[in-house]
């Protein structure tokens, strides 16, 4: 049993090490955004496809309807930027915090 547990732990560690560069890049990109960027994005009547897809993902993680109207409401929140850095994301029936590392 201990061998099986260690194998699962090793596999999870390898997956985490593979994912960390993408997470770090995403955090760096988030830190590069400013209020003017958010205002510009919010002003789009129909956002570019990658912006739409990203904001739909944010809506899903926040438990909101994944559409542009819901996304604009999130973008209008004065704490939107800081809330992304300490994201409380709904996945299934559990609540996860992105700052729990």
Biopython code that builds the backbone (N, CA, C, O; Angstrom):
import numpy as np
from Bio.PDB.StructureBuilder import StructureBuilder

atoms = [
    (1, "UNK", "N", (0.820, -1.190, 0.000)),
    (1, "UNK", "CA", (0.000, 0.000, 0.000)),
    (1, "UNK", "C", (0.868, 1.260, 0.000)),
    (1, "UNK", "O", (0.561, 2.214, -0.715)),
    (2, "UNK", "N", (1.930, 1.280, 0.776)),
    (2, "UNK", "CA", (2.811, 2.443, 0.840)),
    (2, "UNK", "C", (3.449, 2.712, -0.516)),
    (2, "UNK", "O", (3.646, 3.867, -0.893)),
    (3, "UNK", "N", (3.768, 1.661, -1.243)),
    (3, "UNK", "CA", (4.363, 1.812, -2.574)),
    (3, "UNK", "C", (3.370, 2.468, -3.530)),
    (3, "UNK", "O", (3.740, 3.331, -4.326)),
    (4, "UNK", "N", (2.106, 2.053, -3.445)),
    (4, "UNK", "CA", (1.068, 2.641, -4.292)),
    (4, "UNK", "C", (0.858, 4.117, -3.961)),
    (4, "UNK", "O", (0.701, 4.950, -4.853)),
    (5, "UNK", "N", (0.858, 4.423, -2.679)),
    (5, "UNK", "CA", (0.685, 5.815, -2.250)),
    (5, "UNK", "C", (1.849, 6.659, -2.742)),
    (5, "UNK", "O", (1.649, 7.776, -3.220)),
    (6, "UNK", "N", (3.061, 6.136, -2.629)),
    (6, "UNK", "CA", (4.230, 6.877, -3.096)),
    (6, "UNK", "C", (4.176, 7.085, -4.603)),
    (6, "UNK", "O", (4.573, 8.144, -5.089)),
    (7, "UNK", "N", (3.693, 6.097, -5.351)),
    (7, "UNK", "CA", (3.578, 6.226, -6.806)),
    (7, "UNK", "C", (2.590, 7.333, -7.171)),
    (7, "UNK", "O", (2.843, 8.128, -8.076)),
    (8, "UNK", "N", (1.461, 7.377, -6.458)),
    (8, "UNK", "CA", (0.476, 8.428, -6.705)),
    (8, "UNK", "C", (1.068, 9.793, -6.349)),
    (8, "UNK", "O", (0.885, 10.759, -7.090)),
    (9, "UNK", "N", (1.769, 9.875, -5.228)),
    (9, "UNK", "CA", (2.397, 11.133, -4.805)),
    (9, "UNK", "C", (3.434, 11.585, -5.826)),
    (9, "UNK", "O", (3.495, 12.769, -6.158)),
    (10, "UNK", "N", (4.241, 10.668, -6.324)),
    (10, "UNK", "CA", (5.257, 11.007, -7.322)),
    (10, "UNK", "C", (4.616, 11.501, -8.612)),
    (10, "UNK", "O", (5.088, 12.457, -9.228)),
    (11, "UNK", "N", (3.527, 10.835, -9.013)),
    (11, "UNK", "CA", (2.809, 11.229, -10.224)),
    (11, "UNK", "C", (2.216, 12.628, -10.054)),
    (11, "UNK", "O", (2.291, 13.453, -10.964)),
    (12, "UNK", "N", (1.631, 12.889, -8.897)),
    (12, "UNK", "CA", (1.052, 14.208, -8.626)),
    (12, "UNK", "C", (2.133, 15.282, -8.615)),
    (12, "UNK", "O", (1.919, 16.383, -9.122)),
    (13, "UNK", "N", (3.283, 14.973, -8.045)),
    (13, "UNK", "CA", (4.380, 15.936, -8.006)),
    (13, "UNK", "C", (4.873, 16.234, -9.418)),
    (13, "UNK", "O", (5.155, 17.388, -9.740)),
    (14, "UNK", "N", (4.978, 15.222, -10.255)),
    (14, "UNK", "CA", (5.411, 15.430, -11.641)),
    (14, "UNK", "C", (4.401, 16.301, -12.395)),
    (14, "UNK", "O", (4.789, 17.188, -13.156)),
    (15, "UNK", "N", (3.112, 16.045, -12.183)),
    (15, "UNK", "CA", (2.075, 16.861, -12.823)),
    (15, "UNK", "C", (2.151, 18.308, -12.355)),
    (15, "UNK", "O", (2.010, 19.234, -13.153)),
    (16, "UNK", "N", (2.372, 18.498, -11.061)),
    (16, "UNK", "CA", (2.482, 19.848, -10.516)),
    (16, "UNK", "C", (3.689, 20.580, -11.101)),
    (16, "UNK", "O", (3.587, 21.747, -11.477)),
    (17, "UNK", "N", (4.822, 19.900, -11.178)),
    (17, "UNK", "CA", (6.021, 20.515, -11.735)),
    (17, "UNK", "C", (5.808, 20.898, -13.203)),
    (17, "UNK", "O", (6.348, 21.900, -13.672)),
    (18, "UNK", "N", (5.023, 20.100, -13.919)),
    (18, "UNK", "CA", (4.724, 20.412, -15.316)),
    (18, "UNK", "C", (3.806, 21.626, -15.427)),
    (18, "UNK", "O", (3.944, 22.427, -16.352)),
    (19, "UNK", "N", (2.873, 21.765, -14.492)),
    (19, "UNK", "CA", (1.895, 22.847, -14.543)),
    (19, "UNK", "C", (2.420, 24.177, -14.001)),
    (19, "UNK", "O", (1.921, 25.232, -14.391)),
    (20, "UNK", "N", (3.401, 24.151, -13.126)),
    (20, "UNK", "CA", (3.865, 25.374, -12.464)),
    (20, "UNK", "C", (4.345, 26.464, -13.422)),
    (20, "UNK", "O", (4.034, 27.630, -13.180)),
    (21, "UNK", "N", (5.079, 26.163, -14.487)),
    (21, "UNK", "CA", (5.475, 27.248, -15.399)),
    (21, "UNK", "C", (4.270, 27.984, -16.000)),
    (21, "UNK", "O", (4.300, 29.207, -16.140)),
    (22, "UNK", "N", (3.223, 27.252, -16.351)),
    (22, "UNK", "CA", (2.022, 27.896, -16.899)),
    (22, "UNK", "C", (1.345, 28.755, -15.831)),
    (22, "UNK", "O", (0.890, 29.860, -16.123)),
    (23, "UNK", "N", (1.277, 28.256, -14.605)),
    (23, "UNK", "CA", (0.692, 29.033, -13.517)),
    (23, "UNK", "C", (1.497, 30.307, -13.274)),
    (23, "UNK", "O", (0.925, 31.389, -13.140)),
    (24, "UNK", "N", (2.807, 30.182, -13.218)),
    (24, "UNK", "CA", (3.655, 31.356, -12.998)),
    (24, "UNK", "C", (3.515, 32.374, -14.123)),
    (24, "UNK", "O", (3.502, 33.578, -13.869)),
    (25, "UNK", "N", (3.411, 31.906, -15.357)),
    (25, "UNK", "CA", (3.212, 32.817, -16.492)),
    (25, "UNK", "C", (1.865, 33.527, -16.380)),
    (25, "UNK", "O", (1.764, 34.721, -16.663)),
    (26, "UNK", "N", (0.834, 32.794, -15.967)),
    (26, "UNK", "CA", (-0.493, 33.398, -15.800)),
    (26, "UNK", "C", (-0.476, 34.452, -14.699)),
    (26, "UNK", "O", (-1.081, 35.513, -14.856)),
    (27, "UNK", "N", (0.199, 34.181, -13.600)),
    (27, "UNK", "CA", (0.299, 35.149, -12.504)),
    (27, "UNK", "C", (1.048, 36.391, -12.972)),
    (27, "UNK", "O", (0.646, 37.510, -12.652)),
    (28, "UNK", "N", (2.124, 36.210, -13.721)),
    (28, "UNK", "CA", (2.871, 37.359, -14.253)),
    (28, "UNK", "C", (2.001, 38.189, -15.192)),
    (28, "UNK", "O", (2.039, 39.419, -15.149)),
    (29, "UNK", "N", (1.220, 37.526, -16.039)),
    (29, "UNK", "CA", (0.318, 38.242, -16.953)),
    (29, "UNK", "C", (-0.730, 39.013, -16.172)),
    (29, "UNK", "O", (-1.053, 40.149, -16.518)),
    (30, "UNK", "N", (-1.257, 38.413, -15.136)),
    (30, "UNK", "CA", (-2.252, 39.076, -14.302)),
    (30, "UNK", "C", (-1.656, 40.324, -13.647)),
    (30, "UNK", "O", (-2.304, 41.369, -13.583)),
    (31, "UNK", "N", (-0.439, 40.208, -13.170)),
    (31, "UNK", "CA", (0.214, 41.350, -12.527)),
    (31, "UNK", "C", (0.487, 42.483, -13.510)),
    (31, "UNK", "O", (0.597, 43.639, -13.104)),
    (32, "UNK", "N", (0.597, 42.162, -14.802)),
    (32, "UNK", "CA", (0.865, 43.178, -15.825)),
    (32, "UNK", "C", (-0.388, 43.983, -16.185)),
    (32, "UNK", "O", (-0.276, 45.059, -16.772)),
    (33, "UNK", "N", (-1.572, 43.483, -15.845)),
    (33, "UNK", "CA", (-2.812, 44.197, -16.144)),
    (33, "UNK", "C", (-2.985, 45.383, -15.207)),
    (33, "UNK", "O", (-2.544, 45.362, -14.058)),
    (34, "UNK", "N", (-3.641, 46.421, -15.729)),
    (34, "UNK", "CA", (-3.953, 47.557, -14.869)),
    (34, "UNK", "C", (-5.408, 47.971, -15.079)),
    (34, "UNK", "O", (-6.116, 47.385, -15.898)),
    (35, "UNK", "N", (-5.841, 48.970, -14.345)),
    (35, "UNK", "CA", (-7.239, 49.398, -14.381)),
    (35, "UNK", "C", (-7.655, 49.831, -15.788)),
    (35, "UNK", "O", (-8.782, 49.563, -16.207)),
    (36, "UNK", "N", (-6.767, 50.492, -16.515)),
    (36, "UNK", "CA", (-7.097, 50.930, -17.873)),
    (36, "UNK", "C", (-7.348, 49.733, -18.795)),
    (36, "UNK", "O", (-8.221, 49.789, -19.662)),
    (37, "UNK", "N", (-6.586, 48.657, -18.610)),
    (37, "UNK", "CA", (-6.800, 47.445, -19.404)),
    (37, "UNK", "C", (-8.194, 46.883, -19.161)),
    (37, "UNK", "O", (-8.891, 46.497, -20.099)),
    (38, "UNK", "N", (-8.592, 46.841, -17.899)),
    (38, "UNK", "CA", (-9.905, 46.309, -17.539)),
    (38, "UNK", "C", (-11.010, 47.200, -18.104)),
    (38, "UNK", "O", (-12.009, 46.697, -18.617)),
    (39, "UNK", "N", (-10.839, 48.507, -18.015)),
    (39, "UNK", "CA", (-11.820, 49.448, -18.562)),
    (39, "UNK", "C", (-11.961, 49.253, -20.066)),
    (39, "UNK", "O", (-13.075, 49.269, -20.590)),
    (40, "UNK", "N", (-10.852, 49.071, -20.757)),
    (40, "UNK", "CA", (-10.895, 48.854, -22.207)),
    (40, "UNK", "C", (-11.630, 47.558, -22.546)),
    (40, "UNK", "O", (-12.473, 47.533, -23.443)),
    (41, "UNK", "N", (-11.311, 46.492, -21.833)),
    (41, "UNK", "CA", (-11.960, 45.207, -22.094)),
    (41, "UNK", "C", (-13.466, 45.309, -21.851)),
    (41, "UNK", "O", (-14.268, 44.801, -22.635)),
    (42, "UNK", "N", (-13.832, 45.964, -20.767)),
    (42, "UNK", "CA", (-15.241, 46.093, -20.398)),
    (42, "UNK", "C", (-16.021, 46.900, -21.437)),
    (42, "UNK", "O", (-17.230, 46.718, -21.577)),
    (43, "UNK", "N", (-15.345, 47.787, -22.161)),
    (43, "UNK", "CA", (-16.022, 48.651, -23.130)),
    (43, "UNK", "C", (-16.367, 47.935, -24.435)),
    (43, "UNK", "O", (-17.134, 48.467, -25.237)),
    (44, "UNK", "N", (-15.820, 46.744, -24.663)),
    (44, "UNK", "CA", (-16.107, 46.021, -25.904)),
    (44, "UNK", "C", (-17.569, 45.582, -25.946)),
    (44, "UNK", "O", (-18.041, 44.925, -25.019)),
    (45, "UNK", "N", (-18.298, 45.939, -27.018)),
    (45, "UNK", "CA", (-19.653, 45.397, -27.140)),
    (45, "UNK", "C", (-19.605, 43.892, -27.423)),
    (45, "UNK", "O", (-20.448, 43.133, -26.945)),
    (46, "UNK", "N", (-18.623, 43.482, -28.194)),
    (46, "UNK", "CA", (-18.376, 42.059, -28.470)),
    (46, "UNK", "C", (-16.858, 41.888, -28.400)),
    (46, "UNK", "O", (-16.138, 42.391, -29.262)),
    (47, "UNK", "N", (-16.375, 41.189, -27.388)),
    (47, "UNK", "CA", (-14.925, 41.093, -27.208)),
    (47, "UNK", "C", (-14.271, 40.166, -28.237)),
    (47, "UNK", "O", (-14.945, 39.342, -28.854)),
    (48, "UNK", "N", (-12.952, 40.308, -28.417)),
    (48, "UNK", "CA", (-12.231, 39.360, -29.262)),
    (48, "UNK", "C", (-12.402, 37.939, -28.703)),
    (48, "UNK", "O", (-12.604, 37.769, -27.500)),
    (49, "UNK", "N", (-12.322, 36.933, -29.561)),
    (49, "UNK", "CA", (-12.580, 35.553, -29.122)),
    (49, "UNK", "C", (-11.761, 35.090, -27.915)),
    (49, "UNK", "O", (-12.301, 34.411, -27.041)),
    (50, "UNK", "N", (-10.481, 35.438, -27.845)),
    (50, "UNK", "CA", (-9.673, 34.982, -26.708)),
    (50, "UNK", "C", (-10.082, 35.675, -25.407)),
    (50, "UNK", "O", (-10.042, 35.065, -24.339)),
    (51, "UNK", "N", (-10.471, 36.937, -25.497)),
    (51, "UNK", "CA", (-10.968, 37.645, -24.317)),
    (51, "UNK", "C", (-12.281, 37.004, -23.866)),
    (51, "UNK", "O", (-12.494, 36.771, -22.676)),
    (52, "UNK", "N", (-13.156, 36.724, -24.834)),
    (52, "UNK", "CA", (-14.439, 36.083, -24.520)),
    (52, "UNK", "C", (-14.215, 34.744, -23.821)),
    (52, "UNK", "O", (-14.835, 34.459, -22.796)),
    (53, "UNK", "N", (-13.324, 33.925, -24.382)),
    (53, "UNK", "CA", (-13.066, 32.602, -23.806)),
    (53, "UNK", "C", (-12.480, 32.714, -22.396)),
    (53, "UNK", "O", (-12.863, 31.964, -21.499)),
    (54, "UNK", "N", (-11.559, 33.646, -22.208)),
    (54, "UNK", "CA", (-10.950, 33.830, -20.893)),
    (54, "UNK", "C", (-11.975, 34.277, -19.866)),
    (54, "UNK", "O", (-12.011, 33.761, -18.749)),
    (55, "UNK", "N", (-12.804, 35.234, -20.246)),
    (55, "UNK", "CA", (-13.802, 35.734, -19.300)),
    (55, "UNK", "C", (-14.901, 34.702, -19.035)),
    (55, "UNK", "O", (-15.455, 34.663, -17.937)),
    (56, "UNK", "N", (-15.220, 33.873, -20.022)),
    (56, "UNK", "CA", (-16.171, 32.788, -19.773)),
    (56, "UNK", "C", (-15.598, 31.820, -18.746)),
    (56, "UNK", "O", (-16.315, 31.328, -17.875)),
    (57, "UNK", "N", (-14.302, 31.551, -18.855)),
    (57, "UNK", "CA", (-13.653, 30.664, -17.877)),
    (57, "UNK", "C", (-13.694, 31.281, -16.482)),
    (57, "UNK", "O", (-13.962, 30.585, -15.503)),
    (58, "UNK", "N", (-13.431, 32.581, -16.388)),
    (58, "UNK", "CA", (-13.492, 33.263, -15.090)),
    (58, "UNK", "C", (-14.907, 33.176, -14.530)),
    (58, "UNK", "O", (-15.091, 32.925, -13.339)),
    (59, "UNK", "N", (-15.902, 33.382, -15.380)),
    (59, "UNK", "CA", (-17.295, 33.281, -14.933)),
    (59, "UNK", "C", (-17.601, 31.886, -14.393)),
    (59, "UNK", "O", (-18.218, 31.744, -13.338)),
    (60, "UNK", "N", (-17.171, 30.871, -15.113)),
    (60, "UNK", "CA", (-17.412, 29.498, -14.669)),
    (60, "UNK", "C", (-16.747, 29.244, -13.322)),
    (60, "UNK", "O", (-17.355, 28.658, -12.426)),
    (61, "UNK", "N", (-15.514, 29.679, -13.180)),
    (61, "UNK", "CA", (-14.803, 29.484, -11.916)),
    (61, "UNK", "C", (-15.470, 30.222, -10.763)),
    (61, "UNK", "O", (-15.380, 29.799, -9.611)),
    (62, "UNK", "N", (-16.135, 31.319, -11.074)),
    (62, "UNK", "CA", (-16.831, 32.101, -10.053)),
    (62, "UNK", "C", (-18.263, 31.667, -9.849)),
    (62, "UNK", "O", (-18.967, 32.235, -9.014)),
    (63, "UNK", "N", (-18.715, 30.662, -10.603)),
    (63, "UNK", "CA", (-20.079, 30.193, -10.459)),
    (63, "UNK", "C", (-21.101, 31.103, -11.116)),
    (63, "UNK", "O", (-22.281, 31.059, -10.767)),
    (64, "UNK", "N", (-20.669, 31.922, -12.057)),
    (64, "UNK", "CA", (-21.554, 32.835, -12.784)),
    (64, "UNK", "C", (-21.880, 32.251, -14.151)),
    (64, "UNK", "O", (-21.193, 31.348, -14.630)),
    (65, "UNK", "N", (-22.927, 32.769, -14.773)),
    (65, "UNK", "CA", (-23.296, 32.360, -16.121)),
    (65, "UNK", "C", (-22.161, 32.772, -17.070)),
    (65, "UNK", "O", (-21.733, 33.925, -17.032)),
    (66, "UNK", "N", (-21.663, 31.864, -17.916)),
    (66, "UNK", "CA", (-20.524, 32.190, -18.780)),
    (66, "UNK", "C", (-20.939, 32.945, -20.046)),
    (66, "UNK", "O", (-20.921, 32.394, -21.147)),
    (67, "UNK", "N", (-21.312, 34.211, -19.870)),
    (67, "UNK", "CA", (-21.641, 35.048, -21.020)),
    (67, "UNK", "C", (-21.010, 36.428, -20.824)),
    (67, "UNK", "O", (-20.491, 36.738, -19.751)),
    (68, "UNK", "N", (-21.062, 37.244, -21.866)),
    (68, "UNK", "CA", (-20.377, 38.537, -21.829)),
    (68, "UNK", "C", (-21.021, 39.488, -20.821)),
    (68, "UNK", "O", (-20.315, 40.261, -20.173)),
    (69, "UNK", "N", (-22.348, 39.448, -20.676)),
    (69, "UNK", "CA", (-23.000, 40.324, -19.694)),
    (69, "UNK", "C", (-22.524, 40.016, -18.273)),
    (69, "UNK", "O", (-22.240, 40.930, -17.500)),
    (70, "UNK", "N", (-22.438, 38.741, -17.934)),
    (70, "UNK", "CA", (-21.934, 38.352, -16.610)),
    (70, "UNK", "C", (-20.473, 38.743, -16.450)),
    (70, "UNK", "O", (-20.051, 39.192, -15.384)),
    (71, "UNK", "N", (-19.703, 38.568, -17.525)),
    (71, "UNK", "CA", (-18.284, 38.926, -17.478)),
    (71, "UNK", "C", (-18.112, 40.418, -17.234)),
    (71, "UNK", "O", (-17.253, 40.823, -16.450)),
    (72, "UNK", "N", (-18.920, 41.239, -17.897)),
    (72, "UNK", "CA", (-18.805, 42.690, -17.699)),
    (72, "UNK", "C", (-19.158, 43.081, -16.270)),
    (72, "UNK", "O", (-18.578, 44.015, -15.717)),
    (73, "UNK", "N", (-20.113, 42.366, -15.669)),
    (73, "UNK", "CA", (-20.429, 42.646, -14.259)),
    (73, "UNK", "C", (-19.229, 42.336, -13.370)),
    (73, "UNK", "O", (-18.907, 43.098, -12.458)),
    (74, "UNK", "N", (-18.572, 41.209, -13.644)),
    (74, "UNK", "CA", (-17.366, 40.875, -12.870)),
    (74, "UNK", "C", (-16.281, 41.921, -13.080)),
    (74, "UNK", "O", (-15.620, 42.345, -12.132)),
    (75, "UNK", "N", (-16.103, 42.336, -14.344)),
    (75, "UNK", "CA", (-15.086, 43.347, -14.652)),
    (75, "UNK", "C", (-15.377, 44.676, -13.967)),
    (75, "UNK", "O", (-14.460, 45.440, -13.665)),
    (76, "UNK", "N", (-16.661, 44.950, -13.723)),
    (76, "UNK", "CA", (-17.047, 46.200, -13.082)),
    (76, "UNK", "C", (-16.846, 46.208, -11.576)),
    (76, "UNK", "O", (-16.940, 47.261, -10.944)),
    (77, "UNK", "N", (-16.576, 45.068, -11.004)),
    (77, "UNK", "CA", (-16.334, 44.982, -9.559)),
    (77, "UNK", "C", (-15.023, 45.689, -9.232)),
    (77, "UNK", "O", (-13.989, 45.383, -9.825)),
    (78, "UNK", "N", (-15.061, 46.622, -8.302)),
    (78, "UNK", "CA", (-13.851, 47.385, -7.964)),
    (78, "UNK", "C", (-12.737, 46.506, -7.394)),
    (78, "UNK", "O", (-11.573, 46.906, -7.390)),
    (79, "UNK", "N", (-13.084, 45.325, -6.921)),
    (79, "UNK", "CA", (-12.078, 44.403, -6.376)),
    (79, "UNK", "C", (-11.731, 43.276, -7.342)),
    (79, "UNK", "O", (-11.125, 42.281, -6.944)),
    (80, "UNK", "N", (-12.114, 43.428, -8.613)),
    (80, "UNK", "CA", (-11.925, 42.349, -9.578)),
    (80, "UNK", "C", (-10.467, 41.909, -9.670)),
    (80, "UNK", "O", (-10.176, 40.716, -9.583)),
    (81, "UNK", "N", (-9.559, 42.846, -9.842)),
    (81, "UNK", "CA", (-8.145, 42.490, -10.016)),
    (81, "UNK", "C", (-7.592, 41.775, -8.787)),
    (81, "UNK", "O", (-6.934, 40.741, -8.908)),
    (82, "UNK", "N", (-7.853, 42.314, -7.630)),
    (82, "UNK", "CA", (-7.324, 41.672, -6.423)),
    (82, "UNK", "C", (-8.013, 40.330, -6.174)),
    (82, "UNK", "O", (-7.401, 39.408, -5.635)),
    (83, "UNK", "N", (-9.275, 40.222, -6.564)),
    (83, "UNK", "CA", (-9.982, 38.958, -6.355)),
    (83, "UNK", "C", (-9.414, 37.846, -7.235)),
    (83, "UNK", "O", (-9.490, 36.673, -6.869)),
    (84, "UNK", "N", (-8.853, 38.195, -8.377)),
    (84, "UNK", "CA", (-8.236, 37.178, -9.233)),
    (84, "UNK", "C", (-6.970, 36.609, -8.600)),
    (84, "UNK", "O", (-6.632, 35.444, -8.811)),
    (85, "UNK", "N", (-6.286, 37.423, -7.835)),
    (85, "UNK", "CA", (-5.056, 36.972, -7.199)),
    (85, "UNK", "C", (-5.335, 36.068, -6.010)),
    (85, "UNK", "O", (-4.484, 35.266, -5.625)),
    (86, "UNK", "N", (-6.518, 36.191, -5.427)),
    (86, "UNK", "CA", (-6.934, 35.329, -4.325)),
    (86, "UNK", "C", (-8.286, 34.754, -4.724)),
    (86, "UNK", "O", (-9.305, 35.032, -4.092)),
    (87, "UNK", "N", (-8.281, 33.963, -5.763)),
    (87, "UNK", "CA", (-9.510, 33.462, -6.373)),
    (87, "UNK", "C", (-10.138, 32.372, -5.525)),
    (87, "UNK", "O", (-9.485, 31.395, -5.159)),
    (88, "UNK", "N", (-11.409, 32.553, -5.220)),
    (88, "UNK", "CA", (-12.199, 31.499, -4.583)),
    (88, "UNK", "C", (-13.031, 30.882, -5.695)),
    (88, "UNK", "O", (-14.060, 31.422, -6.102)),
    (89, "UNK", "N", (-12.572, 29.762, -6.167)),
    (89, "UNK", "CA", (-13.148, 29.161, -7.364)),
    (89, "UNK", "C", (-14.057, 27.990, -7.010)),
    (89, "UNK", "O", (-13.705, 27.143, -6.189)),
    (90, "UNK", "N", (-15.203, 27.953, -7.627)),
    (90, "UNK", "CA", (-16.150, 26.879, -7.429)),
    (90, "UNK", "C", (-15.874, 25.803, -8.469)),
    (90, "UNK", "O", (-15.951, 26.053, -9.672)),
    (91, "UNK", "N", (-15.550, 24.595, -7.992)),
    (91, "UNK", "CA", (-15.341, 23.469, -8.895)),
    (91, "UNK", "C", (-16.088, 22.288, -8.310)),
    (91, "UNK", "O", (-15.701, 21.747, -7.275)),
    (92, "UNK", "N", (-17.145, 21.898, -8.966)),
    (92, "UNK", "CA", (-17.974, 20.837, -8.410)),
    (92, "UNK", "C", (-18.643, 21.328, -7.146)),
    (92, "UNK", "O", (-19.264, 22.391, -7.139)),
    (93, "UNK", "N", (-18.522, 20.563, -6.080)),
    (93, "UNK", "CA", (-19.147, 20.940, -4.812)),
    (93, "UNK", "C", (-18.141, 21.510, -3.833)),
    (93, "UNK", "O", (-18.498, 21.837, -2.702)),
    (94, "UNK", "N", (-16.888, 21.637, -4.248)),
    (94, "UNK", "CA", (-15.866, 22.137, -3.330)),
    (94, "UNK", "C", (-15.467, 23.548, -3.707)),
    (94, "UNK", "O", (-15.580, 23.948, -4.865)),
    (95, "UNK", "N", (-15.009, 24.286, -2.742)),
    (95, "UNK", "CA", (-14.527, 25.644, -2.940)),
    (95, "UNK", "C", (-13.028, 25.627, -2.761)),
    (95, "UNK", "O", (-12.530, 25.179, -1.728)),
    (96, "UNK", "N", (-12.301, 26.110, -3.753)),
    (96, "UNK", "CA", (-10.849, 26.114, -3.704)),
    (96, "UNK", "C", (-10.342, 27.549, -3.741)),
    (96, "UNK", "O", (-10.934, 28.409, -4.393)),
    (97, "UNK", "N", (-9.261, 27.796, -3.049)),
    (97, "UNK", "CA", (-8.627, 29.115, -3.081)),
    (97, "UNK", "C", (-7.321, 29.003, -3.829)),
    (97, "UNK", "O", (-6.515, 28.113, -3.559)),
    (98, "UNK", "N", (-7.106, 29.923, -4.790)),
    (98, "UNK", "CA", (-5.881, 29.851, -5.590)),
    (98, "UNK", "C", (-4.648, 30.225, -4.777)),
    (98, "UNK", "O", (-3.528, 29.922, -5.191)),
    (99, "UNK", "N", (-4.827, 30.876, -3.630)),
    (99, "UNK", "CA", (-3.663, 31.252, -2.823)),
    (99, "UNK", "C", (-3.277, 30.183, -1.830)),
    (99, "UNK", "O", (-2.380, 30.392, -1.013)),
    (100, "UNK", "N", (-3.939, 29.033, -1.883)),
    (100, "UNK", "CA", (-3.577, 27.910, -0.999)),
    (100, "UNK", "C", (-2.564, 27.035, -1.707)),
    (100, "UNK", "O", (-2.920, 26.046, -2.348)),
    (101, "UNK", "N", (-1.324, 27.397, -1.589)),
    (101, "UNK", "CA", (-0.251, 26.647, -2.253)),
    (101, "UNK", "C", (0.754, 26.184, -1.245)),
    (101, "UNK", "O", (1.736, 25.534, -1.605)),
]
sb = StructureBuilder()
sb.init_structure("model")
sb.init_model(0)
sb.init_chain("A")
sb.init_seg("    ")
for serial, (resi, resn, name, xyz) in enumerate(atoms, 1):
    if name == "N":
        sb.init_residue(resn, " ", resi, " ")
    sb.init_atom(name, np.array(xyz, "f"), 0.0, 1.0, " ", f" {name:<3s}", serial, name[0])
structure = sb.get_structure()
